[in-house]
């Protein structure tokens, strides 16, 4: 897939996560995501608030969720792309085998053909991730969020929100 499609997907998913977990960042989401896609390392390095540099505030570091969400979702999308590629290889060989069988059984009874058409329609829906794959995605998201210095509580919320975006129908 071209990077622009990946970036668009990443941005859309990350925006939903930011909406759920840090809606106050939404007005700047587009600018922050554009900055992230231009230079992810710089955007992540600049995620700290400017208050501590100016000497104002309580000395707390303000961590923006947007660049972290974009980084986490980027990793998750890469993982899912690889899983889909693996699945597609398996599906392709099964489809070829099925097509070959279909050539030899061209006098198939109409009832079986209808059942086959129904199964073909079902195959068009994307496969759900397995519980093991979902656990790997959650672990990956949690690890990445921790690596980017997100607090433990917010890292867990982000990882859970990522999983929710994969298993809950909109």
N, C-alpha and C positions, 0 to 999 in steps of 0.2 A: 504494500500500500504506500502511496506517496506520503511524504512527511506532512503535507497540508491536511490530508484526511486524518492522519494520526493526531496532529495538533488540534484539529477541530473536535475530534472525539474526546481527547484528553481534556480540552477546555470545557466542553459541555458537561462531562462527568464531574470534573473538579468544581465547576460552578455550582452544581447541585449540592456537593459536599459542603462548600463554603456557605451556601444558603442555609443548610441545616445547622452548621456548627459555628459559624462566625458571620452572620448576616450583615453586621456592621461594615464588613469589607466589600460588600457587593458594589457600592458606587465606584470603587477603584479596581474592580475585578478585571475589566477589559485591559486597562493600562498595565496592571501587574502581570497579567497573563502574556500580553504582547512582549513586555520586558523579559519575562521568563523564557519565552520561545526564542527570542533573539540571543540571549546569553544566560542559560540556566544557572551556571555557577555564580555569576555576578548577582543575579536576582536572589539567589539563596543566601549569598554573603551579605546582601544589603537588607535582609529581612528584619533586622533589629530596628527598633524605633529610634528616632533621632533625639528623644528626650534626654537620654543619658549623655549624649555628646554635648548638649547645650547646658547641662547642669540643672535641668528642671526635673521635677517629679521626685518620686521616692527612690529612685535608683533601680527600679524594676525594669527589666528588659522586656519590651513589647515585641512579641513574636507574631508576625503575620502568618495566617494559616494558608493564604492563597498560594504562595510559591511552594510551600510544603505539600499542599494538596496536589498541585500540578506535578510535582516530582514523584509523589507516591502513585498517582494515577498513571503517569508515564510508565513506571515500572510494571504496574498491574496490566496495562494494555500490552506491553511487550510480552509478558508471560502468557496472557490469553491468546495473543497472535500465535505464539509457538504451540500452545495446546491445540488451537484450531488447525494449524498446519499438520500436526501429528494425526489428528482426527480425520482431516481431509485425505491424507494418504490412505488411511484404513478404509474410509468411505469410497475412495476412488477405485480401489481394487475390488471392493464388493459390488460397486456399480458396474464395472466392466464385466465381472462374472455374471451378474444378473442380466446384463444386456445380451451376453453371449447365450445364456440359457434361453432367453426370450426368443432369439432367432430360431432356435431349434424347436421351440414349442409354440409355433405360430398358430396352431389350431387349439389354443387354450380355451376352455369353457368361459363364457361371458362372466359368470359369477366370480371366478378367480381373478379375471381382469379388473373387475370393479374393486375387489379387495386390494389388488395391487395398486390401483390408482389412489385409493384412500391412503395406503401406506406411503406412496410417493408424496402426497400432500403433507403427511405428517413429517416426512424427512426435510421439508422445506423450512420448518421452524428450527431456530438455532438450538443446538444441544445445550442442556444445562451443564454447569460445571459439577463435577462429583464432589461429595463432601471432603475428600482428600484434597482436591484442587482448591476448594474454597478455604480450607485450613491453610494451605500453602500461600494463598493470596493474602489471607489475614496476617500470617506471620511475616510475609514480605512487607506488607504495608506498615505493620508495627515496627519492624526493624528499621525501615527507611525513615519513619517519623522520629524514632529515637535518635537515629544517626544525625538527623537535622535539628536535634536539640529541642524537640517538642516535649512538653511535660508528659509524664507517664499517663496521667488521666486523659489529656487531650490526644495523645498518641493512640490510646485504646479507643476513644470515641471515634477518631478518624478511621482506624482500621475496621471498626464495627460498621461505620457508615459506608465504607467501600464495599464490604460484604453485603450490606443491605441493598446497595445499588445493583448488585449482581443477582440477588435472589428474590427481590420483591418486584412484582410487576407494577408498572406505573399506571 
